[in-house]
Amino acid sequence: MKRLKIVALTAVLGFFAATVNVNAQDVAEGEQIFKNNCAACHNTSDETLVGPGLKGIGERRPLDWIVKWVHNPQAVIASGDKYANDLFKKFNQAQMTAYPNYSEDQIKSVIAYIDAQAAPAAPVAGEGGAVATTPAEGSSNGGMMQYILVALLGVMILVLVALLSIVSSLSKLASVDPNSDEAKNVPFFQKIAENGKKLAANSAFKTGAALLITLLIGKATIDTAYGVGIHQGYAPEQPIQFSHKLHAGQYEINCNYCHTGVYKGKGANIPSANICMNCHNVIKRESPEIQKIYRSLENDEPIQWVRVHNLPDLAYFNHSQHTNVGGLECTNCHGEINKMEVVEQRSSLTMGWCIDCHRKTEVNTKDNAYYDKLVELHNKENKEPLKVQNIGGLECSKCHY
């Protein structure tokens, strides 16, 4: 069983601010490294998570010491270094992961990111391959609904004509002198019944009523058909009560830490129990929910997580193409996961929903030579920005074989 990952890179990273030449690229690279490897155990503030908070850590240790620690923390501890041993004991002698492949420049970039987080907040330009947009729900059947609404309007006109006929009949009935022989000889309810029969015999009323009933049944059928396979709002009970609000929200653990394929694979991957134990080998071991993980490992039985987001087999979807190449955030499709106690499917994930996103989403071609010629050709005939639909985003074969 793996020991807890106290990520040393962030536990001791930092050096005197005067020695760091910070630029936007350093911060961006450092942010990616930090979120993918460090955020599970450390905050950039003073708050202790699994490991210590990192705000002001640069004033505590010099850069050369940090590099040695990151590359081989156990060697630094074995050397008798007081600071390293005090840190090791403070956090219950939890082992950390060594990162010998990180260069000094990469370590500096993480430090730059930590320092930037401690600085006053400023607007930061987003990165990635696409400008995120939220497609409108229900766009797939919008055209059909327009036709239905027009038809309903016609039916309402026919019903209005029938109602006017009823009013005319009632007006005639009211105009009869109640003292006349005609009024005295015909009971009130009989008069209503007679007028009802006349209304039922009215061809305009019968046609309108038949059309209205037919359209209502048709609309209900279409709505039901469009709802087949759509599980928007689906929030099944899981075998272990895992809170994304706590882990991804409060502790700001990057999605990639648990879902290891989200940036580099076709699927995001369901985290294994061993990933959970990186933290829970030490944290909240007595919790009944955590004990379920222990039992799973002891019995060598996988946790039977219930899938929430599920596309049909006929549709091809690649996570890395959207998150890594396209630069989309998880919230674009999954909603505000960091605020969910129980994960639910927020988007419809229908074909129309995806196509609508491809029609609206602009491709970020900045500093990407791959798109230069394509952008040049696109701008000759179109004044609109280059969008996903312009690079094959609406081709059937992109998602269906």
N, C-alpha and C positions, 0 to 999 in steps of 0.2 A: 504494500500500500504506500502510495506516495506521501511524503511529508508535506507539511504546509509550505506553500510558496511565499516566503517573505522575500519579495523581489528587492534584492540589494541595490539594483540600479537606482531605484527611487528612494530607498531608505537612507542613502548617504550621499546622493548626488547633490552637487552644488559646489560652487567656489566663489571667490570674491567677485562681485559684480563688475569691478573695474577691469578684470582680466578677460571679460567675455565680449566678443564682438557680435552683437545680436542683430539678425535681420529676419525678414519675414519667412524666408525659406528655412532657416534654422528652426524657427518656432513651429512651422508646419511639420517638418520632419520629426521634431521632438514630440509634438502632440501625437502623431501616429504611433511612435514607439511607446510612449507613455500609456496611451489608451489600450494598446494591444497587449502590453506586457506588465504594466505596473498598477493600473487603476484598480485592479481587483483587491489590492492590499494597502494602497496608500492614497492619501489626499494631497493636493497641492497646497492646502491650508495648514493650520496648526492642529487640526483635528486628527486624532488617532483613529485609524480604521483597523486593519489587521496589524499593520506596521505603523511606524510613527508618521506624523504629518510632516510635510516637507518645506513649509514656508520658512525662509531664512536659513535653510540648511547650508547654503553656500558660505555662510559666515562661520560654520563650524569645522569644516574640513577642507584641505587644499585639493586641487585637481588631481595631482599625481597619486595621492592616497585613494581618491575615489576610483580612479581607473584600475588600480590594483585590486580594490575591493570588488568592483564589478566583474573583473576577469576571473578572480579566484578568492571568494570571501573566506573559505575555510583556511586557505594559506595565511591570510591576514590574521585570522583568529589564532591559528597555531603559532604565529610569530610572537604572541604575547601582547599584541597591541591593546592598550587599555580601553580605548574608545570602542574598538570592535568587540572586545569581550564584554564590556558593560552593556552594549546593545544586544548582544547575543543572550545574555542572562535576563535582561529586562523583558524580552519577548519569549521567555520560557524555552530557550535554546532551540527555537524553531529553525529548521534548516531553510536556507534560501537557495535560489537557483543561480548558478554562475552563468555569466554571459561573456565568454572569451572572444566571441566573434564581433562584438561591438567595438568599433573604432573610437578613438579619442574624440573625433569630430562628431560622431553620433551621440556620444555621451554629453558633449557640449550642447548639442541641439536639444536634448532633453532638459538640461539645466536652463537653457534659454526659455523653453516652454514653461517650466516651473516659475521662473522669475516673471515671465509675462503674465501668468495667472495671478501673481501677487500685486501686479501693477494695476492702476485704475482701469476700469473696463473701457474699451474703445470698440467701435464697429469694426468687424473683421470680414473681409471679403471671403465668400465661400469658395470652396474648391470642388473639383469633380467634373464630370463630362456632361452634365445636364443641369439646366435650371429647373428646380423641382416645382411641379405644379400639381394641384389636387384635382383629378378628373371628377367631373360631375357624376353623381350616382344616377343610375337609371337612364343614361344617355343611349343605351343600346336599343331601347324600345320607344324612344321619344317620338320618332316618325309615326309609328303605329298609333300612339296615343293621340297625336294630332288628328289623324283621320277619324278616330273614334269620337273625339270631341266635336268635330264638325258634324258627324252623323247624329250625335245626341242633340245638337242644336236644331237640326232639321226636325227631329222627333218632337222636341219641345214646341216647335212652331205648330206642328200638327195637333199636339195636345192643347195648345192655346186656342186653336180654332174650335176644337171640340168643347172646351170650357165656355167659349163665347156662345156656342150653340145652347149649352145648358142654361147659361144666364138668360139667353133670349126666351127659352121655354119657361123658366121660372118667372120672368117678367110678365109674360102673357098670363101665367097662372095668377100672379098677384093682381093683374089688372081686372080680373073677373070680379064683379060686384058680389060681395059675400052674402047679400040679401036676395040675390037672384035665385031662380029655381035651379039653374045649372050648378051653382056653388052649394046649395043646400042638399042637392040630391047625390053629390059625389063626395065621399069622405076624404079627409086631408091626406091620409097615408095612401089611399088609392090613387089620388092625383100624383103623389110622388112616384108611386110604382109605375104609373102610366108614362110619366116623363122619363123614368129610368129605362123603360123598354124602348122608348123612342131614341134615347141616347145610345143604347146598345145596338140599335139597328142602324145608327149613323155610320156610314162607310168610312168617313174621315177619322172618327174616333176609334173604330175597330182597327184600321190600318195603323194609326199612331200607337195604340196600345200594343199591337203585335210587334211593331218595330222596336218599341221601347223595351219590351220584355226580351226580344231577341238580342238586342245590343247589350243589355245588362248581363245576360247569360254569356254572350260572346266575350265581353270584357272580363268577366270572372274567369272564363276558361283561359284567355290569353294571359292574365295575371298569374294564374296557377302554372301555366306552361313555362312562363319566363322564370318562375321561382324554383323550377326543378334544378337541383344541384347547387343552388345558392344558399349559403349558410351564414349570411351576414347576421352578426349578433350572437353567433354560436360560441358558448363559453362552457365547455364541459368540465366536470369535476375531475381533477387529476389524482393519481394515487398518492402523491405527496403534495402538501399545500405549500407550493413555492410562490413567493411574492416577488414579481418583477418590480413592483413599486419600491420595495426595500433594496433589492440588489442593484437593479439598473437605475433606479431613481435616487434614493438616499445615498447609496454607496458609490454610484456612478461607475459601476463595472461595465466595461465595454462589451457589446454584444459578441464580439469576436472571441472573448475570453472563454465563453461557454459554447457558443455556436461556431466552432472552429472553421467551418467552410464558408462563412458568410461573405468573405471577400475574395476567396480563391477557388471556390467549388461551385458545381451546379446546384447543390443543396446546401442549406445552412448547417445541417447536421444537428442531431439531438445530443446534448452533452452526456457523456458517460458518467457513471457514479464516481469514477476516479477523479474527475474534474471537480466534483462537489467536495471530495475529500481533501483537495488541496487546501481548503480553508477549514472545513468541518472536522478534520482530524484533530483540531484543537478547539474550535469555536462551537459552543452550544452542543456539545456531545450528548448531554442529557436530554435534549429535546426529543419528544416522541416522534416528530417528523424526521429528524436526523437519524434516529434509531432505525427507521425504515431503510435508509441508505446502507447502514451497517449490515442489516439482515440481508439486503440484496447482494452485497459483496461476500458475506460469509457463505451464502447459499449458492453463489455463482449464478444468480438469476437476474436478468436485466430488469430495470424498472419499466413497467408497462405504461409509459406516457401516452396520453390520448392526443392524437393529432388534431390541431385546430384549423390550420390553413392547408387546404388540400385541393389542388387543381386536378381536373380529369386527365386520364392517361393520354388523351388525344392532343393535349397542349404541352408544348415544350417551354420550359422556363429555366433560365440560368441566373442564379443569384449573383455570381461575380460579374456578369455582363452588366447588371444594373447597378450594383453597389461599388464595384471597383472601376469599371470602364465608364459607366454612366454617372457615377458619383452621387447616386440617390441615397438619402438617409432612410433608415429602417421605418421611420414614422410615415413616409410617403405611402406605403402600402399597409403597414401594420397598425397605424395609429400611434397614440402616445403610450407606448409599451411601458415607459418609465413611470406611468401613473396607474397602472393596472395591478390590482391585487390578484385577480384571476384574468388570464389572457383571453381575449375574445376576438373574433374576426370582425374588424371594423369596416373593411371595404367589401364590396360585392365580389370582386375578383372575376367579374364576367368578361367575356371577350370585348363587349362594347366599352367597358370600363378601361381595359388596357388600351384599346384603339384610341379612345378619347385622350388618354395620357400621351400617346405617341403623336397625336395631332397637335397637342398644345406645348409639349416639352421642347425647349430649345437645346440644341447641342452646343456644349461649351468647347469651342475650337481654339480658344486662346492658347498660344504657345504649344500647339500640337501640329507639327508639320504634316502629319498624316492627312489632315483635313484641308490643307492650304489650297490644293488644286480644286478640290470639290467645292470649297467655299467660293473660289473665283468663278467657277462655272455657274454655281447657283445664283450669285449676285448679278450675273449678266442678264438673267431673265426674271428675277424675282427680287422685290424690295423687302420682302419679309425675311426675318432671321432664319437660318438653317435649322430645321426641326427634325425630329426623329422620323417623321413620315417621309421626309425627303431623302433619307438614306436607307430606304427599304423597310421602314417600320410598319408599313401597312401590307407588306407582301405576305400572302397566306403561308408560303413555305418557311417563313421565319419562325412560325410557331407550330405549324402542322406539317407533318411529313406525308 
